């Protein structure tokens, strides 16, 4: 007898699986240029230049900061990219509906 667990049909969330498949298909339809446009729009909408993801790097290169924390810089840019990708996915999915 097998010891593998097989879930009951009532325990499977088919809607979540269908949504995950829709998102995966939408991500394949997105071009990097669309994500970059979204990032540019998000940055342009921020009125405070200190919140720009490159602000501290520019300050460092102008010799106004001692160092730039690389991990923080990467995390900020990654979060911005992921947010832009999510927005692009939402746009693609809204066109399907």
Steps between C-alpha positions, in 0.01 A plus 500: 500500500630845409572749773466800267233749594233557238276797579125472478344697212338730756847597628627621164457868417439483128440874472844575645660257255317656205605849615863387537490368143350827373774700675771271357361550148476877553863519619610332175321770299679790672806655337784651709437837333147502644635437850759774458229742383300415809807558721564837334138600558515396865821695556366806318189496719713533817549873573776449759836445323640337816265206441642434152677160503821655367506800733757362745722372221501846341580658837788254542638571152482874575708433814214596729458157659767271637354178361199340342360190664498252210247266653255778571552638149430158347196441720352839406552440128367143524185616682446769237538246219266250664238769555528606135468138385189457715348811343578371150346162586189678628480694172524181294241321714260795482518485121398131511187567705 
